[in-house]
């Protein structure tokens, strides 16, 4: 070329050097090659656009996987991606080896890779020859580094032996990939087969239960802790003539047997077998040895995790009751226990169902402080103590008092690690649905009414068990109406996913109100909501909070909407709540107001809700001020939506009938019946011998006029 002449085009220069150009855009899925690149791929020498599947069909499957790994590494490091590729024909034979150099980039907007590169044919040394033993070139070394990083990450994430074996079987080593793998373990003086890949099921039988002193490469590697490399069938036959007939039928030509060693202890061996001769160069041996070390560590972690899970399952089976034998007339029970998933997966959560001498039964749910074996042990002792006290016939308050004294006593044995426990004890009368509830620092129970309305009913409580041996635990009496379901649970169900008690209850309320399946399905849905994929979209504000165990009991009284049958009924029956306000508990007036608001959560007219709450306060306060008895509240909603009737009835033990007064402007009392007459659509006083009942009604109407035109 004379001075001053223009340089040839880039394409012409590359064609003269037998170098092709290619372009790959993962967003479109097209690979465009020029004429020279097409020739190198075994296609007609003309520019063509191929799909990823068409391009992949021309390459060795291992090399395609290698390309994707090298591309990701090059983008991360901001370097060129360089890799050798074996080109295959239609019969699966290697026709040539090419070197690819490209500059990849990643488009964040399209989430796609874009590559422009070159292809150039190179001479590939034959495995086993002196040329094949030369050092690995730079691009291959980078490929193997990327492979080891990916393999280490995948093995580190495996949580069971089967996952480790599956990851190992899918490893694609750059440049030399085995087509047969086997993992051997050691049990006493015997070699066992943990898993294998590339052989038929049952092919491992001759190698199972093989004595460690057998003349077999895997046994030698496990016995001595030294790797065995066999580059040809002749080497295998010469070194291990007794077991060669067992390996001959697989048609392999090279083998590597590497010890699986963790903390200086050899736990087994790993076999990698090849259908072509492998020289086992220092670089190849280094890759195999590194994979063997990572495999050994992954198997050790998986074995430890499986042992911990077995311990957890054993503790759970022995410490939690089986509900299959529990048959309660007119009621259904469902229970769940879910361990936290961390460490030994054992904690202090438990539940129990206890038959009582009086024909009733008790539901118990609790949580011992801590997530360790000590907490699990205390949980087992406390559960046995509670069952014993309940079986003696004690009332709920006495059962919890004795249990608190018991836990305080055994906690004193180890002053350096004091523990306490929260607990709910519910004595249930299946004939009437009456619930006597004693609570020790535990969340209140929630009730799903027959029409799907959910209330959290406040109950009296005391300190957690074990803090004060002389603590009192007052009892609250509630009634489970036909068609209603009670939920008691530990705080793990409420707070899992970073929630606090408030946001967690709101999440559970939606599930309880919308669920249409039976009781067992409801229990599964509640667990899935806090542990399943959907929980990742409803994360609470406390995202750094440690997850907790979950224990849960559901109790339903048969009736429309309880879910005791196959499906929840679509009927909207009576909505009712019952509450007792004792003379010594005036603070429960506020709880009654809150329950009434929750009962009227879908009432059409907010003004009527405010009126109902005001009138309820007047009635309850009058009982506490003017009588010496407790007040029994019954609130009931009947009728179709838009035409419902609210009836509130407050009963007390006094026999003095109220009468309407005309208080002066400065009077501080005497306006209760005046307000009822002004705000209620109907009201009245019913004498009942030595007691009386005052009631009022409010009617929901389409226009909010409240003209009293309700009809039953």
Beta strands, then each sheet from edge to edge (+ up, - down):
strand 1: 19-25
strand 2: 30-33
strand 3: 48-51
strand 4: 81-88
strand 5: 94-107
strand 6: 112-122
strand 7: 180-187
strand 8: 190-197
strand 9: 210-211
strand 10: 228-230
strand 11: 254-262
strand 12: 265-274
strand 13: 331-338
strand 14: 348-355
strand 15: 361-368
strand 16: 421-428
strand 17: 434-440
strand 18: 446-448
strand 19: 454-456
strand 20: 461-462
strand 21: 475-479
strand 22: 485-489
strand 23: 550-557
strand 24: 575-581
strand 25: 631-638
strand 26: 645-652
strand 27: 682-688
strand 28: 691-699
sheet 1: 3+ 2- 1+ 6- 5+ 4-
sheet 2: 9+ 8- 7+ 12- 11+ 10-
sheet 3: 13+ 23- 22+ 18- 19+
sheet 4: 14+ 15- 16+ 17- 20-
sheet 5: 14+ 15- 16+ 17- 21+
sheet 6: 24+ 25- 26+ 28- 27+
end
